[in-house]
């Protein structure tokens, strides 16, 4: 369990780092992106371990990567669009 958690943490940080490296302008914050990748991979590891069992480390790490990528995709924004705290009147 410890090795799977450590491996999934490395996978999550790697996914966050790769996302920042490939698309630097599309993510709002470097720290938010890295932490989201880390937490999402750990969550994916935990859920997959409960579903498939403890003897499938490769499947667990692949699922951790999938969950990390899926949750990182929720952070992507359009770099040309400015966000304002004050809503515009229609």
C-alpha positions as CSV (number, residue, x, y, z in Angstrom):
1,X,0.0,0.0,0.0
2,X,2.8,2.4,0.9
3,X,4.6,1.8,-2.4
4,X,1.4,2.2,-4.4
5,X,0.7,5.5,-2.6
6,X,4.2,6.7,-3.2
7,X,4.1,5.7,-6.8
8,X,0.7,7.4,-7.4
9,X,2.0,10.5,-5.7
10,X,4.9,10.6,-8.1
11,X,2.6,9.9,-11.0
12,X,0.3,12.8,-9.9
13,X,3.1,15.2,-9.5
14,X,4.5,14.1,-12.9
15,X,1.1,14.6,-14.5
16,X,0.8,18.1,-13.0
17,X,4.4,19.0,-14.1
18,X,3.7,17.7,-17.6
19,X,0.5,19.7,-17.8
20,X,2.4,22.9,-16.8
21,X,5.2,22.1,-19.1
22,X,3.0,21.5,-22.2
23,X,0.4,24.2,-21.6
24,X,1.9,26.9,-19.3
25,X,-0.7,29.6,-20.1
26,X,-3.8,27.4,-19.6
27,X,-3.5,26.7,-15.9
28,X,-4.4,29.4,-13.3
29,X,-1.7,28.6,-10.7
30,X,1.4,26.4,-10.6
31,X,0.9,25.3,-7.0
32,X,-2.8,24.5,-7.6
33,X,-2.0,22.4,-10.7
34,X,0.7,20.4,-8.9
35,X,-1.5,19.8,-5.8
36,X,-4.5,18.9,-7.9
37,X,-2.4,16.3,-9.7
38,X,-1.0,14.9,-6.5
39,X,-4.4,14.7,-4.6
40,X,-6.2,13.3,-7.7
41,X,-3.7,10.6,-8.2
42,X,-3.9,9.6,-4.5
43,X,-7.7,9.5,-4.7
44,X,-7.6,7.4,-7.9
45,X,-5.1,5.0,-6.3
46,X,-7.3,4.6,-3.2
47,X,-10.5,4.0,-5.1
48,X,-8.9,1.6,-7.6
49,X,-7.3,-0.4,-4.8
50,X,-10.7,-0.9,-3.2
51,X,-12.3,-1.9,-6.4
52,X,-9.7,-4.2,-8.0
53,X,-7.8,-5.4,-4.9
54,X,-4.3,-5.1,-3.5
55,X,-2.5,-7.3,-6.0
56,X,-2.8,-5.1,-9.1
57,X,-0.2,-2.3,-8.7
58,X,0.0,-1.6,-12.5
59,X,-3.7,-1.2,-12.8
60,X,-3.8,1.0,-9.7
61,X,-1.1,3.3,-11.1
62,X,-2.8,3.6,-14.5
63,X,-6.1,4.5,-12.8
64,X,-4.3,7.0,-10.6
65,X,-2.9,8.6,-13.8
66,X,-6.3,8.6,-15.4
67,X,-8.0,10.3,-12.5
68,X,-5.2,12.9,-12.2
69,X,-5.4,13.8,-15.9
70,X,-9.2,14.0,-15.7
71,X,-9.2,16.3,-12.7
72,X,-6.4,18.4,-14.2
73,X,-8.5,18.9,-17.3
74,X,-11.1,20.7,-15.1
75,X,-8.5,23.4,-14.4
76,X,-7.8,24.3,-18.0
77,X,-8.9,27.7,-19.1
78,X,-8.7,29.9,-22.2
79,X,-5.6,32.1,-22.0
80,X,-7.2,34.9,-24.0
81,X,-10.2,35.2,-21.8
82,X,-9.9,37.6,-18.9
83,X,-11.8,36.9,-15.7
84,X,-13.3,39.8,-13.8
85,X,-14.7,39.9,-10.3
86,X,-17.4,42.3,-11.4
87,X,-20.0,40.8,-13.7
88,X,-20.9,42.7,-16.8
89,X,-24.3,44.2,-17.3
90,X,-26.2,42.7,-20.2
